[in-house]
Amino acid sequence: MTYKIFDLPSHILVIHLVVVGIPVAGLATVGMAVRPQWRSGKAGLAIIIVDALAVVGTYIARITGEQFFNNQPGLRTLKQVIDHKNLGMTLIWYVLGLLVAAILLVLAEKYERPPLTTVFAIIATVAAVAAVVQTVRVGDAGARATWSGYIR
C-alpha cells in the first residue's frame, strides 16, 4: 500500500472510512439483533458483508497508520501519538468480535435455536457498542495527537 495519496498520508484518508463504517456496521448489527426478520435472507448477509468491510477498512487503517508512524521519525517521541497508536492496534479485535457475533446470530437464526439466538443477539449488541466506543476512543486519541499543539 502506498504511503501517500495525492501528497497526503493515506492513513488520513482511510480513517474517515473507518470512522463512518464501524458505527454503520454497529447500528446494522444492533438492528439485526432486535429485528429477527433482518437475520435471515439477504438482510442478514448484507449486514455480515458490512461488518466484514468494517474489518477490512480497520485493517487497512492499521497498516496505513503504521506506515505513517514509521515515515515520520518525530512522531515516536510524542505521548499523544503513542496513545493513539496503542489504542488503534486494539480496534481490529473489537471489529472482528462484531463480525463473529453477527455471523453467530445469523447461524443461530438459520438453524432455529431460539435460546442461542437470544444469547447471540445480546452478544452482538454488546459487541456493536464496544466496537463503536473503541472507535470513538481511537479517533479521539488521534484528534488529540493531531491538534494538541494547535488548539489551546
Protein Blocks (a to p, Z undefined) as FASTA:
>chain_A
ZZbgghiafklmmmmmmmmmmmmmmmmmmmmmmmmklmgcjllmmmmmmmmmmmmmmmmm
mmmmmmmmmmmmklmmpmklmmmmmmmmmmmmmmmmmmmmmmmmmmmmmnopaklmmmmm
mmmmmmmmmmmmmmmmmmmmmmmmmmmmmpZZ
